[in-house]
Amino acid sequence: MRRRDPLADPTELARRVYAYAAYRLGPGPDAEDVTSETFERALKYRNSYKSSQGTPVSWMLGIARRVIADRAAQASETPIAETVEVADGGELEQQSVTKLSLQSAMLQLTERDRELLALRYGADLTAAQIAEVLGQRTNAVEVALHRALQRLRGILDPQAADEVDLAV
C-alpha cells in the first residue's frame, strides 16, 4: 500500500504554517524562519506521518507549535508579537492603535488562550481541526475558544472590542 505524501500540497501548508507563526510571533522574518524550520523538520520526518493520526495540516501545525516552543525555550521568553506591521492607507493611526490594543490584550491572556486564538484566527482552522491538532474533543475546543474570546473582549475596552479584527 502506498503512503500519502503529507507534503503533496506545499503551497496550502506553507500558507497555513506561516499564518499561524505570524499570529504567534508577528509577520516577518521570525514567522518565515519558523515556517522554514517546520518544513525542514517535516521533510526529515515525512516517513513518520500517518494519515490515520490526522491531516497533513494538523501534522504540520503540530511541528510548527514545537518549533515555536523550542525557540521560546532557547530565548527563555514567551513567543508573542512585539512589533507592529505598518498599515496601508489613510487609517494608519487607527489601525496601529487597534493592533497595539489587540497585542497588549493578547499578552494578558494565558498561553493556552493565545495558542487557541492563533490556531483559530492565525492558521484559520476550524474547531474540529484545532481539536485534531491538540488531541482534544471538538466540543471542548469550541468551549475553550468561546471563553478565550470572552476573556480577550473583557480585557479590551468596549470601543476597541467592537473595532478589533482578530485576523490582523
C-alpha positions in Angstrom: 0.0 0.0 0.0 1.3 3.4 -1.0 1.5 6.1 1.7 0.1 9.5 1.1 2.8 12.2 1.0 1.9 14.8 3.7 3.8 17.4 1.7 1.8 16.9 -1.6 0.2 20.4 -1.3 3.1 22.5 0.0 1.5 25.8 -1.0 -1.5 25.5 1.2 0.6 24.0 4.0 3.1 26.9 3.8 0.2 29.4 3.9 -1.3 27.8 7.0 2.0 27.4 8.8 3.1 31.0 8.0 -0.2 32.4 9.1 -0.1 30.5 12.4 3.5 31.6 13.0 2.8 35.2 12.1 -0.2 35.3 14.5 2.1 34.0 17.3 5.3 35.9 16.5 4.3 38.7 14.3 4.7 38.8 10.5 8.2 38.9 9.0 11.5 37.1 9.4 10.6 35.2 12.6 7.5 33.7 11.1 9.4 33.0 7.9 12.1 31.2 9.9 9.5 29.1 11.8 7.9 28.2 8.5 11.2 27.2 7.0 12.2 25.2 10.1 8.8 23.5 10.1 9.2 22.3 6.5 12.8 21.2 7.2 11.6 19.0 10.1 8.6 17.8 8.0 11.0 16.7 5.2 13.2 15.0 7.7 10.3 13.1 9.3 7.9 12.8 6.4 8.1 9.0 6.6 6.7 9.1 10.1 3.5 10.7 9.0 0.4 8.5 9.4 -2.8 9.7 7.8 -4.8 7.7 10.4 -3.5 10.2 13.1 -4.6 13.4 11.4 -4.4 15.6 8.3 -1.2 17.0 6.8 -2.3 20.4 8.0 -2.6 19.3 11.6 0.7 17.4 11.4 2.5 20.5 10.1 0.9 22.8 12.7 2.0 20.3 15.4 5.5 20.6 14.1 5.2 24.4 14.0 4.0 24.5 17.6 7.1 22.5 18.6 9.4 24.8 16.6 7.9 27.9 18.4 8.1 26.2 21.8 11.8 25.2 21.1 12.6 28.8 20.1 10.9 30.2 23.2 12.8 27.8 25.4 16.0 28.8 23.8 15.2 32.5 24.2 13.6 32.0 27.7 10.7 34.2 26.8 7.0 33.8 25.7 6.5 33.8 21.9 4.3 36.8 21.0 4.4 39.6 18.5 6.1 42.7 19.8 6.3 44.5 16.5 3.6 46.3 14.7 3.1 45.8 10.9 2.8 49.1 9.0 -0.8 49.6 7.9 -1.8 50.8 4.5 -3.9 53.8 3.6 -5.2 56.8 5.5 -6.3 54.9 8.6 -2.8 54.2 9.6 -3.1 55.7 13.1 -6.4 53.9 13.9 -5.2 50.6 12.6 -1.9 50.9 14.6 -3.8 51.7 17.8 -6.2 48.8 17.2 -3.3 46.4 16.5 -1.4 47.6 19.6 -4.5 47.2 21.7 -5.0 43.7 20.5 -1.4 42.7 21.0 -1.4 44.2 24.5 -4.6 42.3 25.4 -3.2 39.0 23.9 -0.2 39.4 26.3 -2.6 39.3 29.2 -4.1 36.0 28.2 -2.8 32.7 29.2 -0.5 30.7 26.9 -3.4 28.3 26.2 -5.8 31.1 25.2 -3.1 32.6 22.9 -2.5 29.2 21.3 -6.2 28.6 20.7 -6.7 32.1 19.1 -3.6 31.7 17.0 -4.8 28.3 15.7 -8.3 29.7 15.0 -7.5 33.1 13.6 -3.9 32.8 12.6 -3.9 29.4 10.9 -7.6 29.7 10.1 -8.5 26.3 11.5 -12.0 25.2 12.4 -12.7 23.9 16.0 -12.6 20.4 14.7 -9.2 20.9 13.1 -7.9 22.5 16.3 -9.2 19.6 18.2 -7.2 17.3 15.9 -4.0 19.3 16.4 -4.4 19.4 20.1 -5.7 15.9 20.6 -8.9 17.1 22.2 -12.6 16.8 21.6 -14.2 19.4 19.3 -16.8 20.4 21.9 -14.0 21.1 24.4 -12.2 23.3 21.9 -15.3 25.2 21.0 -16.0 26.0 24.6 -12.3 26.9 25.2 -12.3 29.2 22.2 -15.5 30.9 23.3 -14.1 31.5 26.7 -10.8 32.8 25.3 -12.7 35.3 23.2 -14.7 36.4 26.2 -11.6 37.0 28.2 -10.0 38.9 25.3 -13.1 41.1 24.9 -13.1 41.6 28.7 -9.5 42.9 28.5 -10.1 45.2 25.5 -12.0 48.4 26.2 -15.6 48.3 24.8 -14.9 50.6 21.9 -11.7 48.7 20.9 -13.5 45.3 21.2 -16.0 46.4 18.5 -13.3 47.5 16.1 -10.8 44.7 16.6 -10.5 42.2 13.7 -8.8 39.1 15.1 -7.3 38.3 11.7 -4.9 41.2 11.9 
